[in-house]
Amino acid sequence: MDDVIATIRIASLVLLAGSVAFGQNAPSSPESEDSGTSNDLFVMFGSDLVRPGLLPKANYNIGLGHTFKFLKKDPIGDEITFGYTYENAGSHGFLHTDYGSHTEALGLMKNFGIPGTKRVTGYTWIQGGITSLTGNAFVQNRYYDGESLGAIIHFNDHHSIWIQETYNKIVSIPWYTTASIGYTRSW
């Protein structure tokens, strides 16, 4: 339980520090607006629906992303991400137990506009990485694959909320889905 509280404290501190540090933005130059690159810090909270049985489990994610201008026309993706995810696999739902997984994943995200609105955009996100399963006599490492579809609600150029659904597959574990909502700070 102390690990979960420490993680929540760190995530809260990161969000608070980011909002204080970037609370007053200098006017952006036309050069930076046309550059087509950006950085994202994202924090997401969600619930897994584990198959079989549809049992809800905690899913907490934090990561960084960088959009590259030269990838804008790439049909697969324009943003490279790195994320860390903690998932509870025990019997207590959203509370920490000894059984969990810790995933480090690289991803490729494709952002796309939705006709008729600039406030909401969509994205697809392909991730691959290593999951460490804990709670057994020894830690088990497995390959992780995640495929996401989501929407971003933009409040301004720097603050947004992400809503996504992810299909997850870890070798030797039945597939499961994750519904998440999170905050993103872009600069």
C-alpha positions in Angstrom: 0.0 0.0 0.0 2.9 2.3 0.7 4.1 1.9 -2.9 0.7 3.0 -4.3 0.6 6.1 -2.0 4.1 7.0 -3.0 3.2 6.7 -6.7 0.1 8.9 -6.2 2.2 11.5 -4.3 4.8 11.6 -7.0 2.2 11.9 -9.8 0.5 14.7 -7.8 3.8 16.5 -7.3 4.6 16.2 -11.1 1.2 17.6 -12.0 1.4 20.5 -9.5 5.0 21.3 -10.5 4.0 21.3 -14.2 1.0 23.6 -13.6 3.1 26.0 -11.5 6.0 26.0 -13.9 3.9 26.6 -17.0 1.1 28.6 -15.4 2.0 31.7 -17.2 3.0 31.1 -20.8 5.0 33.5 -22.9 3.5 34.4 -26.2 4.5 31.7 -28.7 6.5 32.7 -31.7 5.2 31.8 -35.2 8.4 29.8 -35.6 7.4 27.3 -32.8 3.8 27.1 -34.0 5.0 26.0 -37.5 7.6 23.6 -36.2 5.1 20.7 -35.9 6.9 19.2 -32.9 5.6 19.0 -29.4 6.3 17.2 -26.1 3.6 15.6 -24.0 3.6 14.4 -20.3 0.6 12.2 -19.7 -0.9 10.7 -16.5 -3.8 8.2 -17.0 -6.0 6.3 -14.6 -8.1 3.5 -15.7 -9.8 0.1 -15.1 -8.9 -3.2 -16.7 -11.7 -5.5 -17.5 -9.9 -8.9 -17.2 -11.1 -11.8 -19.3 -12.7 -14.1 -18.3 -15.1 -12.7 -15.8 -14.9 -8.9 -16.4 -13.3 -8.2 -13.1 -12.2 -4.6 -12.7 -8.5 -4.0 -11.9 -6.5 -0.8 -11.4 -4.4 0.5 -14.2 -2.2 3.6 -13.7 0.0 5.0 -16.5 2.6 7.8 -16.7 4.7 8.7 -19.7 6.3 11.0 -22.2 5.7 11.6 -25.9 7.3 13.6 -28.6 5.7 14.5 -31.9 8.0 14.8 -35.0 7.2 17.1 -37.9 8.7 14.8 -40.4 6.3 12.0 -39.4 3.1 14.1 -39.8 2.4 12.4 -43.2 3.3 8.9 -42.0 0.1 6.8 -42.0 1.3 4.7 -39.0 2.3 7.4 -36.5 3.7 10.8 -35.8 4.4 10.6 -32.0 6.9 8.3 -30.2 6.0 7.6 -26.6 7.5 5.9 -23.6 5.3 4.9 -20.7 5.3 3.1 -17.4 2.1 1.2 -16.3 1.2 -0.4 -13.0 -1.6 -2.8 -13.0 -3.1 -4.6 -10.0 -3.7 -8.3 -10.5 -4.8 -9.2 -7.0 -8.2 -9.6 -5.5 -8.7 -6.0 -4.2 -9.6 -4.2 -7.4 -8.1 -0.8 -7.2 -6.0 -1.4 -4.1 -2.4 -2.6 -4.2 -1.7 -6.3 -3.7 1.4 -8.4 -4.1 0.2 -9.6 -7.5 0.7 -7.0 -10.1 2.4 -6.1 -13.3 4.9 -3.3 -14.1 5.2 -2.5 -17.8 7.7 -0.3 -19.7 6.6 0.3 -23.2 7.6 2.2 -26.3 4.8 3.3 -28.5 3.9 4.9 -31.8 0.8 7.2 -31.8 -1.0 8.7 -34.8 -3.0 11.8 -34.1 -5.8 12.8 -36.5 -8.4 15.6 -36.8 -12.1 15.0 -36.6 -14.0 16.9 -39.2 -16.0 19.9 -37.9 -14.1 20.4 -34.7 -10.7 21.5 -33.5 -11.5 21.0 -29.8 -11.6 17.2 -30.1 -9.1 15.0 -32.0 -8.6 11.3 -32.2 -5.6 9.0 -32.1 -4.5 5.4 -32.5 -1.6 4.1 -30.4 0.5 0.9 -30.8 2.7 0.0 -27.9 5.2 -2.8 -27.2 7.3 -3.5 -24.2 8.2 -5.7 -21.3 5.8 -6.6 -18.4 7.2 -7.8 -15.1 4.7 -10.0 -13.2 5.2 -9.8 -9.4 3.8 -11.7 -6.5 5.1 -15.2 -7.3 8.3 -16.9 -6.0 10.2 -15.0 -8.7 9.5 -12.1 -11.1 8.3 -13.2 -14.6 9.1 -11.0 -17.6 6.7 -11.2 -20.6 6.3 -9.3 -23.9 3.5 -6.8 -23.9 1.4 -5.5 -26.8 -1.2 -2.7 -26.5 -3.5 -1.3 -29.2 -5.5 1.9 -28.4 -8.1 4.1 -29.9 -8.9 7.3 -28.2 -10.1 10.9 -28.2 -8.4 14.1 -26.9 -10.4 17.0 -25.6 -8.2 20.1 -26.0 -8.7 22.9 -23.5 -5.9 25.0 -25.1 -2.5 24.4 -26.7 -1.0 23.0 -23.5 -3.8 21.2 -21.5 -6.0 18.3 -22.6 -7.9 15.3 -21.4 -7.4 11.9 -23.1 -10.1 9.2 -23.1 -9.1 5.8 -24.6 -9.9 2.1 -24.9 -7.0 -0.3 -25.1 -6.8 -4.0 -26.2 -3.9 -5.5 -24.2 -2.1 -8.8 -24.7 0.7 -10.3 -22.6 2.2 -13.6 -23.6 0.8 -16.4 -21.5 -2.1 -14.2 -20.1 -5.6 -13.9 -21.6 -6.3 -10.6 -23.4 -8.0 -7.8 -21.6 -9.2 -4.3 -22.3 -8.5 -1.1 -20.4 -10.7 2.0 -20.3 -8.7 5.1 -19.2 -9.0 8.8 -18.8 -6.0 11.1 -18.2 -4.5 14.5 -18.2 -1.8 15.7 -20.6 0.5 18.7 -20.5 2.0 19.7 -23.8 4.8 22.1 -24.6 
